[in-house]
């Protein structure tokens, strides 16, 4: 397997810290500890593209060049980072003009990018390279009785869908099933959570969040599993506000490696379980009592 350079991105060092903590813990438990890309920088997120594309591509490509210098691919868990870095990689391959402009910027800081880096997602690495069967064998505490709605969000499979189906992705489903949990049929798994609209157009954004939460609960889910820090934030933080308008019981929103980590026997504290606004402890305690 080609070397992987772990690119956490800004969110996973801030509000999405539980994603970073649980992902590192899971890979370490599987004997594949993550090595962080040295001196990485912000990918620019999606907003930079609307301001100045050349500067946005130059900013993102610095991370590609750093990984290429290490002869590594970039392991990128954040949906927005994944999209931006993959878009950058593709555009620089397709546009000689933009490639030259970006390389000119990289020359100024002593870096070079020749298009040798692939952008990888943890779901791809865990299912295709480490393997679901190996993960099943590593499970110490099967999560029988826990019903999970898998929510992928919109950016990791659109527009590129490099490792999973664009409309009905299955990689997270496979990993959740490996834990012994029951994966509920969740047709909204790639619907948008509203992203920043919860702050800019709250009426629109909050309604999108409500639909996702309500559908998961209607399907019998105890928790939702996510792969994006912004999705987790929206679905977790705004539940109390939504309950002022809708009859909406609380539902924990966990990152998929938090759920995977519990099954691997990693202590909840090491997985950042208590960083969530809606506590997952009551659900986990009920499941444990039922399993006993």
Secondary structure, DSSP 8 states (H G I E B T S, - for coil): ---EEE--TTGGGTTTHHHHHHHHHHHHHTT----B-TT-----TTHHHHH-HHHHHHHHHHHHHHHHHTT-EEE---HHHHHHHHHHHHHHHH-HHHHHHHHHHHHTTT----S---EE-HHHIIIIIIIHHHHHHH-SS--TT-EEEEE--STTTSS--SSS-SSS--HHHHHHHHTT-EE---TTTTS---TTHHHHSHHHHHHHHHHHHHHHHHTT-SEEEES-HHHHHHHHHTHHHHTTTS-----EEEEHHHHHHHHTT--GGGGTGGGSSS-SHHHHHHHHHHH-
